[in-house]
Amino acid sequence: MSDMMNVSSNPHIRSKVTTDKIMLCVVLALLPAAGFGVWNFGLYALWQILLTIAACVLAEAIYDLLMKKKMTVTDFSAVVTGLLLALNMPPAAPLWVGPLGGVFAIIIVKMLFGGLGQNFMNPALAARCFLVISFPAIMTNFDCDAYSGATPLASLKAGEVVNVFNMVIGRTSGTIGETSMIAIVAGACFLIMLGIIDLKIPASYIITFILFYGFFGGYGFDPYRLSAQLAGGGLMLGAFFMATDYVTRPVTKKGQIVFGIILGLLTGIFRVFGASAEGVSYSIIIGNMLTPLITKYTAPKAFGEGGERI
């Protein structure tokens, strides 16, 4: 009966698409990248994925029990957080690192701010940055049984030649879920066809990055360099699966385009001028913190008073 007595302000939007269905679709869309990661790096990567997801779900369940709140693990958001975090982990990292990051993501970034819908940054990316700062040697070591040496982006930054075809397919070193551009885009197409995400943020993000790298990367619009930059690192995974997070992105259409442009600029700055070859995680987190400001200045005027539709 208490659930029927909730009172909230208008507008009231009704939809058959529920949170758990959306999150389940995201999990399904991430399966190609996860499956390829396991095939590419071996069963150890599967253990990392399963343990990180289990830690996220268990952390949220225990928090709900201790705080005497309604159990929220059935909405699959903790599963999505655990899966995304695991896909951003080095394949040979110790098995305790991912679960530690999962607990940080759920408890510190998500639940202490009020749970799903209240967190101000993407929990999986926040946890990854926490792990990078806490355990830099582990989180930047991509050597494993299948591959050794620097990642393709690091090699590219050092002026070495990389195999772009292998980067597109995914036969290269990197985190568990970022290597196969084909698998990531296939999952993204699935979400786009279902209407879960659209291209405003990913397109503005990727186009802005291409333009920035073309003008400031030192090689012009060289197809080889641009292809390697797009296929390497977490750009595609971040653009389609983390930058589009409903909670931490702007709600206005103009705001989402501005958000994508900011992410593209930040990623370009980090990759071109930064010491690291990456930069996607920090770019999206900074963008998340700017989301309230972006939403404020891109919000339409009230309709009917000389305003516009959202």
Residue pairs with C-beta under 8 A, 6 or more apart in sequence:
19 75
19 76
19 77
19 116
20 74
20 75
20 76
22 196
22 246
23 75
23 76
23 77
23 79
23 80
24 76
25 190
25 191
25 194
25 196
26 76
26 80
26 191
26 196
26 241
27 76
27 79
27 80
27 83
28 187
28 190
29 187
29 188
29 190
29 191
29 196
29 241
30 80
30 83
30 84
30 87
30 177
30 187
30 241
31 187
32 180
32 183
32 184
32 186
32 187
33 87
33 177
33 178
33 180
33 183
33 184
33 187
33 237
34 49
34 83
34 86
34 87
34 176
34 177
35 183
36 170
36 177
36 179
36 180
36 183
37 45
37 49
37 87
37 91
37 176
37 177
37 179
37 180
38 45
38 46
38 49
38 176
40 91
40 146
40 170
40 171
40 179
40 180
41 91
41 92
41 144
41 145
41 146
41 176
42 91
42 144
42 145
42 146
44 91
44 92
44 144
45 91
45 176
47 95
48 86
48 89
48 91
48 93
48 95
48 98
48 176
49 82
49 83
49 86
49 87
49 176
51 95
51 98
51 99
52 82
52 83
52 85
52 86
52 89
52 98
52 99
52 101
52 102
53 78
53 79
53 82
53 83
53 86
53 102
54 82
54 99
55 82
55 98
55 99
55 100
55 102
55 103
56 78
56 79
56 81
56 82
56 85
56 102
56 103
56 105
56 106
57 73
57 78
57 79
57 82
59 78
59 102
59 103
59 106
59 107
59 111
60 72
60 73
60 78
60 106
60 110
60 111
61 71
61 73
63 69
63 106
63 107
63 111
64 70
64 71
64 72
64 73
65 71
67 111
69 115
72 78
72 115
72 116
75 116
77 116
78 106
80 124
81 102
81 105
81 106
81 110
81 123
81 124
81 127
82 102
82 105
82 124
84 122
84 124
84 125
84 177
84 241
84 242
85 98
85 101
85 102
85 105
85 123
85 124
85 127
85 128
86 98
86 176
86 177
87 175
87 176
87 177
87 178
87 237
88 124
88 125
88 128
88 175
88 176
88 177
88 178
88 234
88 237
88 281
89 97
89 98
89 101
89 128
89 139
89 175
89 176
90 138
90 139
90 140
90 141
90 142
90 144
90 175
90 176
91 142
91 144
91 146
91 175
91 176
92 141
92 142
92 143
92 144
92 145
93 138
93 139
93 141
94 138
97 131
97 135
97 138
97 139
100 131
101 127
101 128
101 130
101 131
102 127
104 126
104 127
104 130
104 131
105 123
105 124
105 126
105 127
106 123
108 126
109 119
109 121
109 123
109 126
109 127
110 116
110 118
110 119
110 123
113 119
113 120
116 247
117 247
118 247
119 247
119 248
120 248
120 288
120 289
120 291
121 248
121 285
121 288
121 289
122 242
122 245
122 247
122 248
122 284
122 285
122 288
124 242
125 238
125 242
125 281
125 284
125 285
125 288
126 285
128 139
128 281
129 281
129 282
129 285
131 138
131 139
132 139
132 140
132 281
142 150
142 151
142 173
142 174
142 175
143 149
143 173
144 173
146 173
147 172
147 173
148 173
149 155
149 173
150 158
150 173
151 172
151 173
151 174
151 232
151 233
151 277
152 162
152 163
152 167
152 172
152 173
152 174
152 228
152 231
152 232
153 228
153 229
153 232
153 233
153 271
153 277
153 278
154 277
155 161
155 162
156 162
156 225
156 228
156 229
156 232
156 277
157 271
157 277
162 228
162 232
163 172
164 224
164 227
164 228
164 231
166 172
167 179
167 181
167 227
167 228
167 231
167 232
168 180
168 181
168 182
168 227
168 231
169 180
169 181
169 182
170 179
170 180
170 181
170 182
170 183
171 179
172 179
173 179
174 232
174 233
175 234
177 184
177 237
178 184
178 233
178 234
178 236
178 237
181 230
181 231
181 236
184 236
184 237
184 240
184 241
185 236
185 240
187 240
187 241
188 197
188 202
188 236
188 240
188 241
191 197
191 240
192 198
192 199
197 240
197 244
200 253
200 256
200 257
200 260
201 239
201 243
201 244
201 249
201 256
201 257
201 259
201 260
201 263
202 239
202 240
202 243
202 244
202 260
203 260
204 256
204 257
204 258
204 259
204 260
204 261
204 264
205 239
205 243
205 260
205 261
205 263
205 264
205 267
206 230
206 235
206 239
206 264
207 264
208 260
208 261
208 263
208 264
208 265
208 268
209 229
209 230
209 235
209 263
209 264
209 265
209 267
209 268
210 221
210 226
210 230
210 264
211 264
212 264
212 265
212 267
212 268
212 269
212 272
213 225
213 226
213 229
213 268
213 271
213 272
214 220
214 221
214 226
216 268
216 272
216 273
217 225
217 229
217 268
217 272
218 272
219 225
229 235
229 271
230 236
232 277
233 271
233 277
233 278
233 280
234 278
234 280
234 281
235 267
235 280
237 280
238 263
238 280
238 281
238 283
238 284
239 263
242 284
243 249
243 259
243 260
243 263
243 284
243 287
248 288
248 291
249 256
249 259
249 288
249 291
250 256
250 258
250 259
250 291
250 294
250 295
250 298
251 295
252 295
252 298
252 299
252 300
252 310
253 310
254 298
255 291
255 294
255 295
255 298
255 299
258 294
258 298
259 287
259 290
259 291
259 294
262 286
262 287
262 290
262 294
263 283
263 284
263 287
266 279
266 282
266 283
266 286
266 287
267 279
267 280
267 283
269 279
270 276
270 278
270 279
270 282
270 283
271 277
271 278
271 279
299 310
300 307
300 308
300 309
300 310
301 307
301 308
303 309
